[in-house]
Amino acid sequence: MTLDKALADALRAISTATLTTVLLKKGIRRCWMKGPIPRFNANERIVGRAFTLRFVPAREDLATPESWSSPRSTRAAIEDMPEGCIAVVDSMGVTDAGIFGDILAARMQKRGVAALVTDGVMRDGAGVEGTGLPVWCSGVAAPASVAGLTFVGWQEPIGCGGVAVYPNDVIVADGDGAVLIPSALVEEVAKAGVEQERLELWIMREIEKGVPLPGLYPPNAETKARYEAESKG
């Protein structure tokens, strides 16, 4: 699941806003996850491959404290997480049951997990903050996951915040939220994203000079030609 260092470095230099634009041009509209916002230790842009986990609605005979010791448990899933991955959790947007608390977050941090992204919520907020694990989530709630959810598996396709996430897809998360890049498109999206950031930096300089927006943003053929000429120069 390791992401090539050059690709990871390139993606860290591209905002999620720019990535959504690049993906839109490639026909991918559902890439920004509704729900996950930067909540704990999320001060830097994080990049990594998705390690998926899935919850379903709670069922009384399965959603019990005893289930935490089951072979099919969040604990077992965490022990499968490779260093550098981003755990992406389908919590169905449930906001009254925290999927993980400080102990599980601490173990993820110890294993070198890059971040956690979920459309659900966390518990033990102060403790989670103290672990140092970067978390994008919908908020916090005191009740444990079994109060509203049943954990059913990991490393399978999931839906998180309205986005289909497959294991090994790439996640980029920053102050604007979390964006998914399909694994097959990572290289071309990174390349296009770097160029888009360069273009927009040039456009910002033009705006500072007083250039009006029509024909500048988005750039028309004349503006593109001027940008290319100045870039080569």
HELIX and SHEET records of a PDB file:
HELIX    1   1 LYS A    5  ARG A   12  1                                   8    
HELIX    2   2 THR A   16  LYS A   25  1                                  10    
HELIX    3   3 PRO A   65  SER A   69  5                                   5    
HELIX    4   4 THR A   74  ASP A   80  1                                   7    
HELIX    5   5 ASP A  102  LYS A  110  1                                   9    
HELIX    6   6 GLY A  125  THR A  131  1                                   7    
HELIX    7   7 SER A  145  ALA A  147  5                                   3    
HELIX    8   8 SER A  183  LEU A  185  5                                   3    
HELIX    9   9 VAL A  186  GLU A  208  1                                  23    
HELIX   10  10 ALA A  221  LYS A  232  1                                  12    
SHEET    1   A 6 ILE A  37  PHE A  40  0                                        
SHEET    2   A 6 VAL A 135  CYS A 137 -1                                        
SHEET    3   A 6 ALA A 115  THR A 118  1                                        
SHEET    4   A 6 ILE A  86  ASP A  90  1                                        
SHEET    5   A 6 ILE A  46  PRO A  57  1                                        
SHEET    6   A 6 LEU A 149  TRP A 154 -1                                        
SHEET    1   B 7 ILE A  37  PHE A  40  0                                        
SHEET    2   B 7 VAL A 135  CYS A 137 -1                                        
SHEET    3   B 7 ALA A 115  THR A 118  1                                        
SHEET    4   B 7 ILE A  86  ASP A  90  1                                        
SHEET    5   B 7 ILE A  46  PRO A  57  1                                        
SHEET    6   B 7 VAL A 170  ASP A 174 -1                                        
SHEET    7   B 7 GLY A 177  ILE A 181 -1                                        
SHEET    1   C 2 ILE A 158  CYS A 160  0                                        
SHEET    2   C 2 VAL A 163  VAL A 165 -1                                        
END                                                                             
